[in-house]
Amino acid sequence: MSDELDPLVRDLVEWLAKEPRSYREVMEAWRTSCPRLTVWEEALDRDFLERRVVEGQAFVFVTDRGETFLRASRRVIP
């Protein structure tokens, strides 16, 4: 199934690579995407994303592994 999710995972990681976003913003933006939670969980399982608390607020960042995934997908990281 992970190969089927690759395009959606790539879209999520690419969107987050542009700038770290709050966890809340990520969940709101992906609320209408189907299957949002599967894509989110897949990206976390692959260690492409990490959640960090900054000044008391949860943010989502792309990891080095996520950036490598984007480069391997021939997508430009801003």
MMTF fields as JSON, N, C-alpha, C and O atoms, coordinates in Angstrom:
{
  "mmtfVersion": "1.0.0",
  "mmtfProducer": "UNKNOWN",
  "numBonds": 311,
  "numAtoms": 312,
  "numGroups": 78,
  "numChains": 1,
  "numModels": 1,
  "chainsPerModel": [1],
  "groupsPerChain": [78],
  "chainIdList": ["A"],
  "bondAtomList": [4, 2, 8, 6, 12, 10, 16, 14, 20, 18, 24, 22, 28, 26, 32, 30, 36, 34, 40, 38, 44, 42, 48, 46, 52, 50, 56, 54, 60, 58, 64, 62, 68, 66, 72, 70, 76, 74, 80, 78, 84, 82, 88, 86, 92, 90, 96, 94, 100, 98, 104, 102, 108, 106, 112, 110, 116, 114, 120, 118, 124, 122, 128, 126, 132, 130, 136, 134, 140, 138, 144, 142, 148, 146, 152, 150, 156, 154, 160, 158, 164, 162, 168, 166, 172, 170, 176, 174, 180, 178, 184, 182, 188, 186, 192, 190, 196, 194, 200, 198, 204, 202, 208, 206, 212, 210, 216, 214, 220, 218, 224, 222, 228, 226, 232, 230, 236, 234, 240, 238, 244, 242, 248, 246, 252, 250, 256, 254, 260, 258, 264, 262, 268, 266, 272, 270, 276, 274, 280, 278, 284, 282, 288, 286, 292, 290, 296, 294, 300, 298, 304, 302, 308, 306],
  "bondOrderList": [1, 1, 1, 1, 1, 1, 1, 1, 1, 1, 1, 1, 1, 1, 1, 1, 1, 1, 1, 1, 1, 1, 1, 1, 1, 1, 1, 1, 1, 1, 1, 1, 1, 1, 1, 1, 1, 1, 1, 1, 1, 1, 1, 1, 1, 1, 1, 1, 1, 1, 1, 1, 1, 1, 1, 1, 1, 1, 1, 1, 1, 1, 1, 1, 1, 1, 1, 1, 1, 1, 1, 1, 1, 1, 1, 1, 1],
  "groupList": [{"groupName": "MET", "atomNameList": ["N", "CA", "C", "O"], "elementList": ["N", "C", "C", "O"], "formalChargeList": [0, 0, 0, 0], "bondAtomList": [1, 0, 2, 1, 3, 2], "bondOrderList": [1, 1, 2], "singleLetterCode": "M", "chemCompType": "L-PEPTIDE LINKING"}, {"groupName": "SER", "atomNameList": ["N", "CA", "C", "O"], "elementList": ["N", "C", "C", "O"], "formalChargeList": [0, 0, 0, 0], "bondAtomList": [1, 0, 2, 1, 3, 2], "bondOrderList": [1, 1, 2], "singleLetterCode": "S", "chemCompType": "L-PEPTIDE LINKING"}, {"groupName": "ASP", "atomNameList": ["N", "CA", "C", "O"], "elementList": ["N", "C", "C", "O"], "formalChargeList": [0, 0, 0, 0], "bondAtomList": [1, 0, 2, 1, 3, 2], "bondOrderList": [1, 1, 2], "singleLetterCode": "D", "chemCompType": "L-PEPTIDE LINKING"}, {"groupName": "GLU", "atomNameList": ["N", "CA", "C", "O"], "elementList": ["N", "C", "C", "O"], "formalChargeList": [0, 0, 0, 0], "bondAtomList": [1, 0, 2, 1, 3, 2], "bondOrderList": [1, 1, 2], "singleLetterCode": "E", "chemCompType": "L-PEPTIDE LINKING"}, {"groupName": "LEU", "atomNameList": ["N", "CA", "C", "O"], "elementList": ["N", "C", "C", "O"], "formalChargeList": [0, 0, 0, 0], "bondAtomList": [1, 0, 2, 1, 3, 2], "bondOrderList": [1, 1, 2], "singleLetterCode": "L", "chemCompType": "L-PEPTIDE LINKING"}, {"groupName": "PRO", "atomNameList": ["N", "CA", "C", "O"], "elementList": ["N", "C", "C", "O"], "formalChargeList": [0, 0, 0, 0], "bondAtomList": [1, 0, 2, 1, 3, 2], "bondOrderList": [1, 1, 2], "singleLetterCode": "P", "chemCompType": "L-PEPTIDE LINKING"}, {"groupName": "VAL", "atomNameList": ["N", "CA", "C", "O"], "elementList": ["N", "C", "C", "O"], "formalChargeList": [0, 0, 0, 0], "bondAtomList": [1, 0, 2, 1, 3, 2], "bondOrderList": [1, 1, 2], "singleLetterCode": "V", "chemCompType": "L-PEPTIDE LINKING"}, {"groupName": "ARG", "atomNameList": ["N", "CA", "C", "O"], "elementList": ["N", "C", "C", "O"], "formalChargeList": [0, 0, 0, 0], "bondAtomList": [1, 0, 2, 1, 3, 2], "bondOrderList": [1, 1, 2], "singleLetterCode": "R", "chemCompType": "L-PEPTIDE LINKING"}, {"groupName": "TRP", "atomNameList": ["N", "CA", "C", "O"], "elementList": ["N", "C", "C", "O"], "formalChargeList": [0, 0, 0, 0], "bondAtomList": [1, 0, 2, 1, 3, 2], "bondOrderList": [1, 1, 2], "singleLetterCode": "W", "chemCompType": "L-PEPTIDE LINKING"}, {"groupName": "ALA", "atomNameList": ["N", "CA", "C", "O"], "elementList": ["N", "C", "C", "O"], "formalChargeList": [0, 0, 0, 0], "bondAtomList": [1, 0, 2, 1, 3, 2], "bondOrderList": [1, 1, 2], "singleLetterCode": "A", "chemCompType": "L-PEPTIDE LINKING"}, {"groupName": "LYS", "atomNameList": ["N", "CA", "C", "O"], "elementList": ["N", "C", "C", "O"], "formalChargeList": [0, 0, 0, 0], "bondAtomList": [1, 0, 2, 1, 3, 2], "bondOrderList": [1, 1, 2], "singleLetterCode": "K", "chemCompType": "L-PEPTIDE LINKING"}, {"groupName": "TYR", "atomNameList": ["N", "CA", "C", "O"], "elementList": ["N", "C", "C", "O"], "formalChargeList": [0, 0, 0, 0], "bondAtomList": [1, 0, 2, 1, 3, 2], "bondOrderList": [1, 1, 2], "singleLetterCode": "Y", "chemCompType": "L-PEPTIDE LINKING"}, {"groupName": "THR", "atomNameList": ["N", "CA", "C", "O"], "elementList": ["N", "C", "C", "O"], "formalChargeList": [0, 0, 0, 0], "bondAtomList": [1, 0, 2, 1, 3, 2], "bondOrderList": [1, 1, 2], "singleLetterCode": "T", "chemCompType": "L-PEPTIDE LINKING"}, {"groupName": "CYS", "atomNameList": ["N", "CA", "C", "O"], "elementList": ["N", "C", "C", "O"], "formalChargeList": [0, 0, 0, 0], "bondAtomList": [1, 0, 2, 1, 3, 2], "bondOrderList": [1, 1, 2], "singleLetterCode": "C", "chemCompType": "L-PEPTIDE LINKING"}, {"groupName": "PHE", "atomNameList": ["N", "CA", "C", "O"], "elementList": ["N", "C", "C", "O"], "formalChargeList": [0, 0, 0, 0], "bondAtomList": [1, 0, 2, 1, 3, 2], "bondOrderList": [1, 1, 2], "singleLetterCode": "F", "chemCompType": "L-PEPTIDE LINKING"}, {"groupName": "GLY", "atomNameList": ["N", "CA", "C", "O"], "elementList": ["N", "C", "C", "O"], "formalChargeList": [0, 0, 0, 0], "bondAtomList": [1, 0, 2, 1, 3, 2], "bondOrderList": [1, 1, 2], "singleLetterCode": "G", "chemCompType": "PEPTIDE LINKING"}, {"groupName": "GLN", "atomNameList": ["N", "CA", "C", "O"], "elementList": ["N", "C", "C", "O"], "formalChargeList": [0, 0, 0, 0], "bondAtomList": [1, 0, 2, 1, 3, 2], "bondOrderList": [1, 1, 2], "singleLetterCode": "Q", "chemCompType": "L-PEPTIDE LINKING"}, {"groupName": "ILE", "atomNameList": ["N", "CA", "C", "O"], "elementList": ["N", "C", "C", "O"], "formalChargeList": [0, 0, 0, 0], "bondAtomList": [1, 0, 2, 1, 3, 2], "bondOrderList": [1, 1, 2], "singleLetterCode": "I", "chemCompType": "L-PEPTIDE LINKING"}],
  "groupTypeList": [0, 1, 2, 3, 4, 2, 5, 4, 6, 7, 2, 4, 6, 3, 8, 4, 9, 10, 3, 5, 7, 1, 11, 7, 3, 6, 0, 3, 9, 8, 7, 12, 1, 13, 5, 7, 4, 12, 6, 8, 3, 3, 9, 4, 2, 7, 2, 14, 4, 3, 7, 7, 6, 6, 3, 15, 16, 9, 14, 6, 14, 6, 12, 2, 7, 15, 3, 12, 14, 4, 7, 9, 1, 7, 7, 6, 17, 5],
  "groupIdList": [1, 2, 3, 4, 5, 6, 7, 8, 9, 10, 11, 12, 13, 14, 15, 16, 17, 18, 19, 20, 21, 22, 23, 24, 25, 26, 27, 28, 29, 30, 31, 32, 33, 34, 35, 36, 37, 38, 39, 40, 41, 42, 43, 44, 45, 46, 47, 48, 49, 50, 51, 52, 53, 54, 55, 56, 57, 58, 59, 60, 61, 62, 63, 64, 65, 66, 67, 68, 69, 70, 71, 72, 73, 74, 75, 76, 77, 78],
  "secStructList": [7, 2, 2, 2, 2, 2, 2, 2, 2, 2, 2, 2, 2, 2, 2, 2, 2, 2, 1, 7, 3, 3, 2, 2, 2, 2, 2, 2, 2, 6, 6, 6, 1, 6, 6, 2, 2, 2, 2, 2, 2, 2, 2, 2, 2, 6, 6, 7, 3, 3, 3, 3, 3, 3, 6, 6, 3, 3, 3, 3, 3, 3, 7, 2, 2, 2, 2, 2, 2, 2, 2, 2, 6, 6, 7, 7, 7, 7],
  "xCoordList": [0.81, 0.0, 0.858, 0.423, 2.051, 2.845, 3.164, 3.225, 3.37, 3.621, 2.426, 2.59, 1.218, 0.01, -0.089, -0.661, 0.465, 0.406, 1.528, 1.471, 2.543, 3.699, 3.342, 3.886, 2.459, 2.145, 1.541, 1.863, 0.67, 0.06, 1.063, 1.076, 1.9, 2.952, 3.888, 4.274, 4.255, 5.141, 4.494, 5.164, 3.202, 2.507, 2.556, 2.809, 2.319, 2.344, 3.737, 3.894, 4.74, 6.113, 6.576, 7.251, 6.223, 6.601, 5.966, 6.625, 4.711, 4.007, 4.688, 4.845, 5.088, 5.742, 7.189, 7.733, 7.81, 9.195, 9.29, 10.345, 8.193, 8.189, 8.352, 9.014, 7.748, 7.888, 7.267, 6.255, 7.87, 7.255, 5.869, 5.664, 4.949, 3.586, 3.13, 3.635, 2.177, 1.676, 0.957, 0.414, 0.973, 0.288, -1.183, -1.763, -1.769, -3.179, -3.42, -4.385, -2.544, -2.677, -2.576, -3.32, -1.648, -1.485, -2.758, -3.241, -3.296, -4.506, -5.697, -6.527, -5.801, -6.897, -6.767, -7.755, -5.561, -5.341, -5.592, -6.065, -5.279, -5.415, -6.724, -6.944, -7.587, -8.866, -9.695, -10.305, -9.725, -10.571, -9.857, -10.479, -8.577, -7.849, -8.129, -8.093, -8.4, -8.688, -7.576, -7.256, -6.994, -7.122, -6.08, -4.934, -6.457, -5.54, -4.727, -3.499, -5.392, -4.666, -3.685, -2.604, -4.034, -3.118, -1.868, -0.758, -2.039, -0.907, -0.043, 1.182, -0.661, 0.042, 0.835, 2.024, 0.184, 0.843, 1.971, 3.02, 1.765, 2.813, 4.036, 5.165, 3.827, 4.941, 5.689, 6.917, 4.95, 5.6, 6.348, 7.476, 5.723, 6.365, 7.657, 8.61, 7.693, 8.901, 9.93, 11.01, 9.599, 10.487, 10.748, 11.85, 9.727, 9.831, 9.456, 9.84, 8.705, 8.229, 8.495, 8.619, 8.583, 8.69, 7.88, 7.78, 7.308, 6.568, 7.48, 8.114, 7.543, 8.335, 7.518, 6.722, 7.725, 7.072, 8.025, 9.16, 7.557, 8.326, 7.511, 6.407, 8.078, 7.412, 5.975, 5.045, 5.832, 4.54, 3.554, 2.427, 3.952, 3.052, 3.667, 4.866, 2.843, 3.308, 3.441, 2.525, 4.598, 4.87, 5.291, 5.72, 5.164, 5.589, 6.705, 6.576, 7.798, 8.973, 9.311, 9.029, 9.911, 10.418, 11.797, 12.629, 12.035, 13.324, 14.293, 13.9, 15.551, 16.526, 16.08, 16.247, 15.519, 15.035, 13.894, 13.805, 13.027, 11.955, 12.498, 11.998, 13.515, 14.14, 14.798, 14.742, 15.416, 16.018, 14.946, 15.158, 13.807, 12.675, 12.234, 11.979, 12.145, 11.746, 12.766, 12.405, 14.041, 15.09, 15.04, 15.191, 14.829, 14.76, 13.536, 13.515, 12.533, 11.313, 11.443, 10.506, 12.635, 12.936, 12.062, 11.702, 11.727, 10.987, 11.975, 12.835, 11.864, 12.764, 12.282, 11.097, 13.227, 12.933, 13.256, 14.38, 12.281, 12.53, 13.616, 13.937],
  "yCoordList": [-1.19, 0.0, 1.261, 2.296, 1.196, 2.419, 3.022, 4.245, 2.2, 2.754, 3.547, 4.549, 3.101, 3.814, 5.163, 6.108, 5.253, 6.488, 7.459, 8.624, 7.002, 7.856, 9.245, 10.228, 9.372, 10.729, 11.626, 12.813, 11.08, 11.88, 12.202, 13.311, 11.226, 11.472, 12.549, 13.45, 12.462, 13.461, 14.85, 15.837, 14.928, 16.223, 16.803, 17.995, 15.973, 16.43, 16.897, 17.983, 16.094, 16.436, 17.678, 18.536, 17.775, 18.947, 20.217, 21.254, 20.146, 21.287, 21.734, 22.93, 20.777, 21.103, 21.556, 22.266, 21.149, 21.556, 23.05, 23.655, 23.639, 25.074, 25.888, 26.926, 25.42, 26.068, 25.173, 24.518, 25.145, 24.381, 24.958, 26.17, 24.097, 24.533, 23.941, 22.914, 24.607, 24.088, 22.761, 22.52, 21.925, 20.636, 20.874, 20.166, 21.862, 22.178, 22.548, 22.087, 23.377, 23.779, 22.568, 22.454, 21.664, 20.461, 19.628, 19.186, 19.415, 18.602, 19.274, 18.59, 20.589, 21.304, 21.24, 21.033, 21.417, 21.42, 20.043, 19.936, 19.006, 17.653, 16.995, 15.815, 17.748, 17.202, 16.659, 15.597, 17.369, 16.965, 16.028, 15.504, 15.811, 14.895, 13.462, 13.132, 12.647, 11.248, 10.42, 10.637, 9.528, 9.202, 9.96, 9.521, 11.067, 11.959, 11.229, 11.312, 10.523, 9.921, 8.857, 8.72, 8.116, 7.12, 7.787, 7.297, 8.896, 9.635, 10.194, 10.074, 10.793, 11.338, 10.241, 10.409, 9.125, 8.019, 7.429, 7.076, 7.322, 6.788, 7.704, 7.222, 9.007, 9.957, 9.889, 9.975, 9.734, 9.598, 8.274, 8.233, 7.193, 5.869, 5.837, 5.156, 6.563, 6.61, 7.606, 7.753, 8.276, 9.264, 10.452, 11.0, 10.845, 12.007, 13.294, 14.388, 13.152, 14.299, 14.092, 12.962, 15.199, 15.116, 16.232, 17.336, 15.916, 16.906, 17.415, 16.635, 18.733, 19.364, 20.46, 21.132, 20.632, 21.723, 22.906, 22.788, 24.039, 25.275, 26.329, 26.686, 26.812, 27.827, 27.426, 28.229, 26.172, 25.674, 25.297, 24.906, 25.404, 25.054, 23.925, 23.934, 22.961, 21.827, 22.234, 22.815, 21.921, 22.178, 20.889, 19.939, 20.869, 19.72, 20.189, 21.202, 19.443, 19.76, 18.571, 17.424, 18.849, 17.803, 17.394, 18.249, 16.104, 15.585, 15.517, 15.717, 15.234, 15.033, 13.897, 13.967, 12.864, 11.729, 12.16, 11.686, 13.056, 13.582, 14.392, 14.289, 15.195, 15.971, 15.057, 15.323, 13.991, 13.008, 12.365, 12.159, 12.049, 11.485, 12.444, 12.015, 13.728, 14.703, 14.795, 14.84, 14.823, 14.881, 13.64, 13.735, 12.486, 11.239, 11.226, 10.539, 11.984, 12.082, 13.15, 13.421, 13.752, 14.824, 16.047, 16.731, 16.315, 17.526, 18.507, 18.114, 19.749, 20.782, 21.223, 21.482, 21.301, 21.813, 23.293, 23.68, 24.132, 25.584, 25.998, 27.183],
  "zCoordList": [0.0, 0.0, 0.0, -0.504, 0.546, 0.664, -0.702, -0.82, -1.745, -3.073, -3.574, -4.27, -3.223, -3.622, -2.922, -3.465, -1.723, -0.945, -1.275, -0.88, -1.989, -2.259, -2.786, -2.283, -3.769, -4.26, -3.187, -3.124, -2.344, -1.28, -0.176, 0.359, 0.157, 1.156, 0.64, 1.385, -0.628, -1.235, -1.187, -0.882, -1.485, -1.421, -0.009, 0.167, 0.983, 2.374, 2.764, 3.321, 2.481, 2.851, 2.089, 2.656, 0.829, 0.026, 0.588, 0.669, 0.973, 1.557, 2.846, 3.089, 3.665, 4.932, 4.742, 5.587, 3.643, 3.387, 3.114, 3.304, 2.671, 2.381, 3.656, 3.654, 4.747, 6.045, 7.115, 6.868, 8.296, 9.387, 9.683, 9.619, 10.0, 10.277, 11.602, 12.055, 12.201, 13.471, 13.218, 12.14, 14.229, 14.143, 13.807, 12.985, 14.44, 14.208, 12.74, 12.131, 12.181, 10.778, 9.855, 8.88, 10.173, 9.352, 9.381, 8.338, 10.569, 10.682, 10.011, 9.412, 10.096, 9.442, 7.924, 7.219, 7.43, 5.983, 5.374, 4.242, 6.117, 5.584, 6.006, 5.733, 6.665, 7.13, 5.978, 6.102, 4.863, 3.751, 2.788, 1.864, 2.988, 2.114, 2.548, 3.733, 1.585, 1.889, 1.28, 0.111, 1.959, 3.381, 4.205, 4.301, 4.788, 5.498, 6.556, 6.559, 7.447, 8.556, 8.079, 8.652, 7.061, 6.527, 5.976, 6.184, 5.276, 4.711, 5.831, 5.79, 6.814, 7.975, 8.678, 8.949, 8.973, 9.671, 8.847, 9.388, 7.549, 6.672, 6.689, 6.782, 6.6, 6.621, 7.957, 7.989, 9.05, 10.355, 10.464, 10.954, 10.008, 10.071, 9.269, 9.648, 8.175, 7.341, 7.878, 7.307, 8.956, 9.576, 8.652, 8.631, 7.888, 7.012, 7.741, 7.328, 8.827, 9.59, 11.059, 11.532, 11.779, 13.229, 13.86, 13.326, 15.005, 15.779, 16.873, 17.583, 17.004, 18.065, 18.708, 18.052, 20.005, 20.722, 20.757, 21.218, 20.27, 20.238, 20.973, 20.563, 22.056, 22.873, 23.218, 23.142, 23.595, 24.052, 22.962, 23.266, 21.693, 20.594, 19.766, 19.488, 19.377, 18.576, 17.113, 16.531, 16.528, 15.118, 14.443, 15.097, 13.123, 12.327, 11.405, 10.718, 11.398, 10.589, 9.697, 10.044, 8.557, 7.675, 8.179, 8.482, 8.267, 8.707, 7.515, 6.366, 7.813, 6.743, 5.825, 4.607, 6.417, 5.628, 4.693, 3.561, 5.171, 4.334, 3.172, 2.051, 3.433, 2.361, 1.331, 0.13, 1.801, 0.893, 0.025, -1.171, 0.61, -0.129, -1.238, -2.364, -0.926, -1.939, -3.064, -4.24, -2.695, -3.725, -4.614, -5.832, -4.005, -4.772, -5.683, -6.705, -5.305, -6.114, -7.189, -7.941, -7.242, -8.209, -8.004, -8.962, -6.771, -6.44, -5.836, -5.048, -6.189, -5.698, -4.307, -4.097, -3.371, -2.044, -2.048, -2.366, -1.697, -1.72, -0.768, -0.675]
}
